[in-house]
Amino acid sequence: MNCKEAAVFIDLENLRYGMLNNFGQEPDITAIVEKAKEYGRLTMMKAYADFAEHPKEIQDQLHIAGIEAINVPVKRRTSMRNGAEVERVKNAADMFMALDAVAEAVRTDSAEKRKTFVLVTGDGDFTNLVTHLKNTFGQIVAILSVPGTVAPNLQQAADHYQFLPVPTIAVCDDRTVKQALVTMVKAGPAPLRYWTLKLIDQWAQDSRQKIPGTPRQRRNAIGQLGDEGVFVRYPYMDTNTGHSVQAVALDEEKARNFAYL
């Protein structure tokens, strides 16, 4: 399996949401690097995403692991369709990842070398890239993906294929999770002046907050606290950006009624 050298390209959105949607937890970046080392000395490691859409802890983990974070902002535009406003989202992260992989293949082929290209993704759109790396440049391609998320064509096209390890996280009592979330929100979103549901979720998934349970359990608990009226949404004008946001306040009376405080 070992080809002396390997280059790693991570489709972060596919990786992260595959882990969250299928196992309710964040990916273990260190475990991914250790798995990739099975294919050789890692000469390049890059991860692609609009990092504004992901918790800062993810980017911190990439930095610690020595993985270059390639930020590709999502482009959004709105248009009218049948009298309704429709938002269209264009994510170019996959294109940047493919272009970088091909550029590395060109350099490797020009040096008359072979290396293993480790693609961390399950997205079938990368099937053409896999065959291009193999047939045009004579490189070896390995796919690492979240169990249950890989496209069959992508798996069949690769030289090697492995599932990524899924760490085991203990499920906690829902009330305990909610109590921890309420305590976090009550302490305040310093240095910000307000909470949003997205910020609560990002903080809850940060290990430094020590919120118990799995990521999915924390996310579900946030939604339930909103349904119970413990987390109350209200419009807030952010004077720094000039934009109105849906902020979240803690209703302490209801939190006490539910015995979360």
VOMAR-846542 format. One record per residue (C-alpha): residue number from 1; residue in three letters; x, y, z. Coordinates in steps of 0.2 Angstrom, whole numbers. Last residue first. Example, Ala and Ser with C-alpha at 12.3 -4.5 7.8 and 13.67 -1.06 7.14 Angstrom:
2
<kegu 2; 'SER'; <68; -5; 36>>
<kegu 1; 'ALA'; <62; -22; 39>>
END
This chain:
261
<kegu 261; 'LEU'; <-156; 132; 182>>
<kegu 260; 'TYR'; <-162; 119; 170>>
<kegu 259; 'ALA'; <-176; 115; 182>>
<kegu 258; 'PHE'; <-190; 117; 168>>
<kegu 257; 'ASN'; <-198; 131; 179>>
<kegu 256; 'ARG'; <-180; 138; 182>>
<kegu 255; 'ALA'; <-177; 139; 163>>
<kegu 254; 'LYS'; <-194; 147; 161>>
<kegu 253; 'GLU'; <-190; 160; 173>>
<kegu 252; 'GLU'; <-172; 163; 165>>
<kegu 251; 'ASP'; <-179; 166; 148>>
<kegu 250; 'LEU'; <-162; 166; 139>>
<kegu 249; 'ALA'; <-160; 178; 124>>
<kegu 248; 'VAL'; <-157; 173; 106>>
<kegu 247; 'ALA'; <-152; 185; 92>>
<kegu 246; 'GLN'; <-160; 185; 75>>
<kegu 245; 'VAL'; <-149; 197; 66>>
<kegu 244; 'SER'; <-151; 214; 58>>
<kegu 243; 'HIS'; <-136; 220; 49>>
<kegu 242; 'GLY'; <-126; 236; 51>>
<kegu 241; 'THR'; <-110; 226; 53>>
<kegu 240; 'ASN'; <-103; 234; 69>>
<kegu 239; 'THR'; <-120; 241; 75>>
<kegu 238; 'ASP'; <-128; 223; 75>>
<kegu 237; 'MET'; <-146; 227; 75>>
<kegu 236; 'TYR'; <-156; 214; 85>>
<kegu 235; 'PRO'; <-172; 205; 81>>
<kegu 234; 'TYR'; <-178; 192; 94>>
<kegu 233; 'ARG'; <-177; 174; 97>>
<kegu 232; 'VAL'; <-181; 166; 114>>
<kegu 231; 'PHE'; <-171; 151; 121>>
<kegu 230; 'VAL'; <-181; 144; 136>>
<kegu 229; 'GLY'; <-197; 145; 125>>
<kegu 228; 'GLU'; <-199; 126; 126>>
<kegu 227; 'ASP'; <-197; 125; 107>>
<kegu 226; 'GLY'; <-181; 135; 108>>
<kegu 225; 'LEU'; <-174; 123; 122>>
<kegu 224; 'GLN'; <-179; 109; 111>>
<kegu 223; 'GLY'; <-168; 116; 96>>
<kegu 222; 'ILE'; <-153; 118; 107>>
<kegu 221; 'ALA'; <-155; 100; 114>>
<kegu 220; 'ASN'; <-155; 93; 96>>
<kegu 219; 'ARG'; <-139; 102; 93>>
<kegu 218; 'ARG'; <-131; 95; 109>>
<kegu 217; 'GLN'; <-137; 78; 105>>
<kegu 216; 'ARG'; <-130; 79; 88>>
<kegu 215; 'PRO'; <-113; 84; 95>>
<kegu 214; 'THR'; <-113; 70; 107>>
<kegu 213; 'GLY'; <-116; 72; 126>>
<kegu 212; 'PRO'; <-108; 84; 138>>
<kegu 211; 'ILE'; <-105; 102; 136>>
<kegu 210; 'LYS'; <-86; 105; 141>>
<kegu 209; 'GLN'; <-85; 123; 134>>
<kegu 208; 'ARG'; <-67; 120; 129>>
<kegu 207; 'SER'; <-73; 105; 118>>
<kegu 206; 'ASP'; <-81; 117; 106>>
<kegu 205; 'GLN'; <-97; 110; 99>>
<kegu 204; 'ALA'; <-108; 120; 112>>
<kegu 203; 'TRP'; <-99; 136; 106>>
<kegu 202; 'GLN'; <-103; 133; 88>>
<kegu 201; 'ASP'; <-121; 128; 92>>
<kegu 200; 'ILE'; <-124; 144; 103>>
<kegu 199; 'LEU'; <-116; 154; 89>>
<kegu 198; 'LYS'; <-128; 147; 76>>
<kegu 197; 'LEU'; <-143; 149; 88>>
<kegu 196; 'THR'; <-138; 168; 90>>
<kegu 195; 'TRP'; <-131; 175; 106>>
<kegu 194; 'TYR'; <-128; 194; 109>>
<kegu 193; 'ARG'; <-115; 207; 114>>
<kegu 192; 'LEU'; <-100; 197; 109>>
<kegu 191; 'PRO'; <-84; 196; 119>>
<kegu 190; 'ALA'; <-91; 187; 128>>
<kegu 189; 'PRO'; <-107; 177; 124>>
<kegu 188; 'GLY'; <-114; 177; 142>>
<kegu 187; 'ALA'; <-114; 166; 157>>
<kegu 186; 'LYS'; <-132; 163; 155>>
<kegu 185; 'VAL'; <-129; 155; 138>>
<kegu 184; 'MET'; <-116; 143; 146>>
<kegu 183; 'THR'; <-128; 138; 160>>
<kegu 182; 'VAL'; <-142; 135; 149>>
<kegu 181; 'LEU'; <-132; 124; 138>>
<kegu 180; 'ALA'; <-125; 114; 153>>
<kegu 179; 'GLN'; <-143; 112; 160>>
<kegu 178; 'LYS'; <-149; 106; 143>>
<kegu 177; 'VAL'; <-136; 93; 142>>
<kegu 176; 'THR'; <-140; 87; 159>>
<kegu 175; 'ARG'; <-158; 86; 154>>
<kegu 174; 'ASP'; <-154; 76; 139>>
<kegu 173; 'ASP'; <-145; 62; 149>>
<kegu 172; 'CYS'; <-128; 59; 140>>
<kegu 171; 'VAL'; <-123; 48; 126>>
<kegu 170; 'ALA'; <-105; 43; 127>>
<kegu 169; 'ILE'; <-94; 47; 112>>
<kegu 168; 'THR'; <-86; 33; 102>>
<kegu 167; 'PRO'; <-74; 39; 89>>
<kegu 166; 'VAL'; <-78; 35; 71>>
<kegu 165; 'PRO'; <-63; 29; 61>>
<kegu 164; 'LEU'; <-63; 34; 42>>
<kegu 163; 'PHE'; <-68; 20; 30>>
<kegu 162; 'GLN'; <-55; 14; 18>>
<kegu 161; 'TYR'; <-53; 14; -1>>
<kegu 160; 'HIS'; <-38; 10; -12>>
<kegu 159; 'ASP'; <-35; 11; -31>>
<kegu 158; 'ALA'; <-50; 22; -33>>
<kegu 157; 'ALA'; <-63; 21; -47>>
<kegu 156; 'GLN'; <-74; 8; -38>>
<kegu 155; 'GLN'; <-76; 19; -22>>
<kegu 154; 'LEU'; <-80; 34; -32>>
<kegu 153; 'ASN'; <-93; 25; -43>>
<kegu 152; 'PRO'; <-101; 18; -27>>
<kegu 151; 'ALA'; <-103; 36; -19>>
<kegu 150; 'VAL'; <-96; 36; -1>>
<kegu 149; 'THR'; <-107; 41; 13>>
<kegu 148; 'GLY'; <-111; 26; 24>>
<kegu 147; 'PRO'; <-95; 26; 33>>
<kegu 146; 'VAL'; <-86; 43; 32>>
<kegu 145; 'SER'; <-73; 43; 18>>
<kegu 144; 'LEU'; <-55; 40; 14>>
<kegu 143; 'ILE'; <-51; 37; -4>>
<kegu 142; 'ALA'; <-35; 32; -11>>
<kegu 141; 'VAL'; <-27; 37; -28>>
<kegu 140; 'ILE'; <-11; 31; -36>>
<kegu 139; 'GLN'; <-3; 42; -49>>
<kegu 138; 'GLY'; <-1; 38; -67>>
<kegu 137; 'PHE'; <-3; 56; -73>>
<kegu 136; 'THR'; <-17; 54; -86>>
<kegu 135; 'ASN'; <-25; 37; -81>>
<kegu 134; 'LYS'; <-23; 38; -62>>
<kegu 133; 'LEU'; <-25; 57; -58>>
<kegu 132; 'HIS'; <-39; 58; -72>>
<kegu 131; 'THR'; <-48; 43; -65>>
<kegu 130; 'VAL'; <-49; 50; -48>>
<kegu 129; 'LEU'; <-53; 68; -54>>
<kegu 128; 'ASN'; <-68; 60; -64>>
<kegu 127; 'THR'; <-74; 52; -49>>
<kegu 126; 'PHE'; <-74; 68; -38>>
<kegu 125; 'ASP'; <-92; 71; -41>>
<kegu 124; 'GLY'; <-96; 55; -32>>
<kegu 123; 'ASP'; <-93; 64; -16>>
<kegu 122; 'GLY'; <-87; 52; -2>>
<kegu 121; 'THR'; <-72; 63; 3>>
<kegu 120; 'VAL'; <-55; 63; 10>>
<kegu 119; 'LEU'; <-44; 61; -6>>
<kegu 118; 'VAL'; <-27; 53; -3>>
<kegu 117; 'PHE'; <-16; 55; -18>>
<kegu 116; 'THR'; <-3; 42; -17>>
<kegu 115; 'LYS'; <14; 46; -25>>
<kegu 114; 'ARG'; <23; 43; -41>>
<kegu 113; 'LYS'; <38; 51; -47>>
<kegu 112; 'GLU'; <45; 57; -64>>
<kegu 111; 'ALA'; <48; 74; -58>>
<kegu 110; 'SER'; <36; 80; -71>>
<kegu 109; 'ASP'; <23; 67; -65>>
<kegu 108; 'THR'; <24; 74; -47>>
<kegu 107; 'ARG'; <22; 92; -53>>
<kegu 106; 'VAL'; <8; 88; -64>>
<kegu 105; 'ALA'; <0; 78; -51>>
<kegu 104; 'GLU'; <1; 93; -39>>
<kegu 103; 'ALA'; <-7; 104; -51>>
<kegu 102; 'VAL'; <-21; 91; -53>>
<kegu 101; 'ALA'; <-24; 90; -35>>
<kegu 100; 'ASP'; <-24; 109; -33>>
<kegu 99; 'LEU'; <-37; 110; -47>>
<kegu 98; 'ALA'; <-48; 97; -39>>
<kegu 97; 'MET'; <-48; 105; -22>>
<kegu 96; 'PHE'; <-52; 122; -30>>
<kegu 95; 'MET'; <-66; 115; -39>>
<kegu 94; 'ASP'; <-73; 106; -24>>
<kegu 93; 'ALA'; <-72; 122; -14>>
<kegu 92; 'ALA'; <-82; 132; -27>>
<kegu 91; 'ASN'; <-99; 132; -18>>
<kegu 90; 'LYS'; <-113; 142; -27>>
<kegu 89; 'VAL'; <-128; 146; -17>>
<kegu 88; 'ARG'; <-145; 152; -24>>
<kegu 87; 'GLU'; <-157; 161; -14>>
<kegu 86; 'VAL'; <-175; 162; -20>>
<kegu 85; 'GLU'; <-187; 177; -18>>
<kegu 84; 'ALA'; <-205; 172; -22>>
<kegu 83; 'GLY'; <-216; 179; -36>>
<kegu 82; 'ASN'; <-214; 164; -46>>
<kegu 81; 'ARG'; <-195; 165; -45>>
<kegu 80; 'MET'; <-186; 181; -40>>
<kegu 79; 'SER'; <-168; 180; -38>>
<kegu 78; 'THR'; <-155; 180; -24>>
<kegu 77; 'ARG'; <-137; 178; -24>>
<kegu 76; 'ARG'; <-124; 168; -13>>
<kegu 75; 'LYS'; <-106; 164; -16>>
<kegu 74; 'VAL'; <-98; 153; -3>>
<kegu 73; 'PRO'; <-81; 158; 2>>
<kegu 72; 'VAL'; <-66; 146; -2>>
<kegu 71; 'ASN'; <-54; 146; 13>>
<kegu 70; 'ILE'; <-40; 134; 10>>
<kegu 69; 'ALA'; <-35; 127; 27>>
<kegu 68; 'GLU'; <-17; 120; 27>>
<kegu 67; 'ILE'; <-16; 104; 37>>
<kegu 66; 'GLY'; <-2; 104; 50>>
<kegu 65; 'ALA'; <-12; 94; 63>>
<kegu 64; 'ILE'; <-12; 109; 74>>
<kegu 63; 'HIS'; <-18; 120; 60>>
<kegu 62; 'LEU'; <-32; 108; 55>>
<kegu 61; 'GLN'; <-38; 107; 74>>
<kegu 60; 'ASP'; <-38; 126; 75>>
<kegu 59; 'GLN'; <-49; 127; 59>>
<kegu 58; 'ILE'; <-61; 115; 66>>
<kegu 57; 'GLU'; <-61; 124; 83>>
<kegu 56; 'LYS'; <-67; 140; 73>>
<kegu 55; 'PRO'; <-84; 132; 70>>
<kegu 54; 'HIS'; <-89; 130; 52>>
<kegu 53; 'GLU'; <-98; 141; 39>>
<kegu 52; 'ALA'; <-86; 155; 40>>
<kegu 51; 'PHE'; <-73; 142; 35>>
<kegu 50; 'ASP'; <-80; 141; 17>>
<kegu 49; 'ALA'; <-71; 124; 14>>
<kegu 48; 'TYR'; <-56; 115; 8>>
<kegu 47; 'ALA'; <-43; 106; 17>>
<kegu 46; 'LYS'; <-25; 104; 12>>
<kegu 45; 'MET'; <-11; 92; 17>>
<kegu 44; 'MET'; <5; 90; 7>>
<kegu 43; 'THR'; <21; 80; 8>>
<kegu 42; 'LEU'; <14; 66; 19>>
<kegu 41; 'ARG'; <26; 52; 20>>
<kegu 40; 'GLY'; <17; 36; 14>>
<kegu 39; 'TYR'; <0; 28; 12>>
<kegu 38; 'GLU'; <-2; 23; 30>>
<kegu 37; 'LYS'; <1; 41; 35>>
<kegu 36; 'ALA'; <-17; 45; 29>>
<kegu 35; 'LYS'; <-24; 35; 43>>
<kegu 34; 'GLU'; <-14; 45; 56>>
<kegu 33; 'VAL'; <-19; 61; 48>>
<kegu 32; 'ILE'; <-38; 56; 49>>
<kegu 31; 'ALA'; <-36; 52; 67>>
<kegu 30; 'THR'; <-29; 69; 71>>
<kegu 29; 'ILE'; <-43; 77; 62>>
<kegu 28; 'ASP'; <-56; 68; 72>>
<kegu 27; 'PRO'; <-73; 73; 64>>
<kegu 26; 'GLU'; <-87; 81; 74>>
<kegu 25; 'GLN'; <-101; 70; 80>>
<kegu 24; 'GLY'; <-119; 65; 77>>
<kegu 23; 'PHE'; <-115; 49; 69>>
<kegu 22; 'ASN'; <-123; 50; 51>>
<kegu 21; 'ASN'; <-127; 68; 50>>
<kegu 20; 'LEU'; <-113; 75; 60>>
<kegu 19; 'MET'; <-100; 64; 52>>
<kegu 18; 'GLY'; <-105; 66; 34>>
<kegu 17; 'TYR'; <-108; 85; 38>>
<kegu 16; 'ARG'; <-89; 86; 43>>
<kegu 15; 'LEU'; <-82; 75; 29>>
<kegu 14; 'ASN'; <-92; 82; 15>>
<kegu 13; 'GLU'; <-89; 100; 20>>
<kegu 12; 'LEU'; <-71; 97; 23>>
<kegu 11; 'ASP'; <-67; 90; 6>>
<kegu 10; 'ILE'; <-49; 85; 12>>
<kegu 9; 'PHE'; <-34; 84; 0>>
<kegu 8; 'VAL'; <-19; 73; 6>>
<kegu 7; 'ALA'; <-3; 71; -3>>
<kegu 6; 'ALA'; <7; 55; -1>>
<kegu 5; 'GLU'; <25; 49; -2>>
<kegu 4; 'LYS'; <34; 32; 0>>
<kegu 3; 'CYS'; <20; 23; -10>>
<kegu 2; 'ASN'; <14; 12; 4>>
<kegu 1; 'MET'; <0; 0; 0>>
END
